[in-house]
């Protein structure tokens, strides 16, 4: 089974930036909405951002709007980026990318499948 592969996480100080990359090879990803979710220790997985297959529409959680930007490789549509600026300690989590089902909510993890293994982001104060 082909799954997305996330990279780009790391340990940074508050206020810094990171760029996460999700490579999702194959036609099963290029025509679908892709999303980023995150899960902090002891907390449920939460929505971060999503982007349509064309890249024309994007969706963000209120907690990251204005700081994070989701984008998609225009050529292949198989690489999705999450640019994270002005990072805060509360952004510390494992970040996952996943493919959304054709129907359902952009914001609910239950409406996504094909999850990657995640990349750790740690923001120190």
N, C-alpha and C positions, 0 to 999 in steps of 0.2 A: 504494500500500500504506500502510495506516495504521500508524504506529509510535508508541511511547510518547515523551513529551518530558519530560526531566528538567530540574530547575532547583533553585536554592538553594545551589549550591556557592560556595566563596569561600576567602579566605585568612584564617585565624584563628590565635590563639596557643594553645598547649597549655593544656588545661583549659576551653577555651571550648565553646560549643554551636553547632550548625547544624541546620537542618531542611530536608531535601531533599524535593522534591515530584516525583511522576511522574504526569503526566496521560496516560491511555490511553483515548482516546475510542472508543466503539463497543462493540457487543455482543460482539465477539470478545475483549474483555478482562474484562467484568464478571462472567463466570461461571467464571473461571479463577484458579488460584493465581498471584500476582505475586511476584516476587523482586527483591532488590537484590544486585548483585555489585559488586566493585571490582577495579581493575587498577592496580598501581603500576608505575613504569618498570622494565623488565627482569624483571618477574614475571608469572606466569600469572594469569588472571582467577580470583578467588576468591569464594566464596559469603559473603554478609553476613547476609541475613535473607530470610524469605519469609512470606507470609500467605495463608490460604485465601480463597476468594471471599466467604465469609460474615464473615470477620474473626475467627472464633471460635478459630482455631488459628494460632500463630506459631512460627517456627523461627529459630534464631540460630546463627551461628558462635561458637565458644567465646571468640574474641578480642574479641567485641563484646558478649557477653551481660552484662546488667546496666548497660551504658552506652548502648546503642542500643535504640530502640523502633520497631517497624514498625506502622503502622496503615492503615486504609482508610476512605475516605469511606463512611459508612453508607448514604447515599441513593443515590448513583449507582454505587458500587463501582468507579468508573473512575479515582479518584484515590488514589494510595498515597503515604504519607509515611514518611520515615525520620528520626526525631528522634535526633540524635547528641549525647550529652553527654560531658563529661570527655574531650574529644578529645586524642589523642596524636599525636606526629609520625609514628608508624607507621601511622596512619590515612590518611595522604596517598596519594591515588589518584584515578583517574577512577571515578566511581560510575555504574553503569548499572542501569536497571530493565528487566525482561523478563517475558514471559508464559511460564508453564510448560506443557509438554505435559500432556495429561490423565493420562498415566502417567509413570513414571520417578521419579528421585530429586529431592527438594527441594534437595539440596546440590550437584548437578552441573550446570554450565552447559550441558552437552550436551543436557540435558532441558528447555531453554528456547528459545523463539524470539521473534520480534518484539522485537528489542533497540532501545533508544533510542540516541542518540548520546553520552550521558553528560554528567556535570557534574563539573568539577574541584574537588576538595577538597584544600587545602594547609594543613597544621598546622605552624606554626613552634615551635621549642623556646625 
